[in-house]
């Protein structure tokens, strides 16, 4: 087992990894920018190293600085968290080349799944269902038009190297295709340095369902059930549930069997999440995230598993030590992402936290790096906390989340807690019959 792990991240996910390390008897190293000198992940680490100025490109994305920090502290492993360098194949490769364990998948699989076209090709070969679309990158507008006519409008043009909604445009008709094609390529080039795009059929009422897996280095793969991440604004998730109110246990088992069989065929290692669109009782693979997900706590709550601990064990060469029959599902969990943003306009609102009082009680968990007197910096993602609840069923989980939000006091900055409270009160959410398009309409007052 590792003796010391450097955590190449910040905020609540750095704390999350630290906690797993502490319980496993492993020392932790925090890295931080000058803007994060007083951050909680720095205060609670066994050691800390400043790796640069506030801008992420000069600190949390600074690979030489992170490797230097690992070298001077004697860390024998690096956990990337999520975001920043977590899906950077070059980083994973360089870490391993320096004799340090990378707590995550292989660079080969990060590369494969980072290219959406390569990922779809791999999943097609392994028998995973896909959204109808192009077989690969589209070289010309004429080729795009030909595919669109074959699969039918509306269609979605997507960046091959993309994510988070960037480089993604819908063409409702043939007359809109040329503009969507050009804008998607331009956005993709600006965001990812790669203008390759592909096409999928645009689904009008899908849900976003993802499946959490864990695989060891000896061919064992298990899944920890599904998460419903359909509540999105501009392709960014705001609230997640485990399990999905739209699926039965039989559907979960069938999807899990498909996913684990595919990952065994791929020879995958460590944590991963396969994301699907679900409509008319059909699943269609869209992408795979080769890292821990922001919403991993809802899975931990319903499966009673520490996913970070499992990541660390596998990276240290340990086998999973159990099969699918050992994974049990209990109750229902909901997570809301709390951001320092105006709940109506979504404009970021960094600033000084004068009061921070998280909720408590049975089945309530708060993952946050906030404390009273902390100043939320303007340089990074605006998420400041994750509020997670677990209960015997969905109705009780909703009631518990409403109560927890009412207890949650964050004073000094605006947050999205009022928005989440409104979502929980809405009959469509309570019925569980929402799709990925519902929240946009709800926020706009159209739902």
Secondary structure, 3 states (H helix, E strand, C coil): CCCEEEECCCHHHHHHHHHHHHHHCCEEEEEEEHHHCCCHHHHHCCEEEEEECCCHHHCCCCHHHHHHHHHHHCCCEEECCCCCCCCCHHHHHHHHHCCCEECCCCHHHHHHHHCHHHHHHHHHHCCCCECCECCCCCCCHHHHHHHHHHHCCCEEEEECCCCCCCCEEEECCHHHHHHHHHHHHHHHHHHHCCCCEEEEECCCCCEEEEEEEEECCCCCEEEEEEEEEEEEECCEEEEEEECCCCCCHHHHHHHHHHHHHHHHHHCCCEEEEEEEEEECCEEEEEEEECCCCCCHHHHHHHHCCCHHHHHHHHHCCCCCCCCHHHCCCCCEEEEEEEECECCCCCCECCEECCEEECCCCCCEEEEECCCCCCEECCCCCCEEEEEEEEECCHHHHHHHHHHHHHHCEEECCCCCHHHHHHHHHCHHHHHCCCCCCHHHHHHCCCC
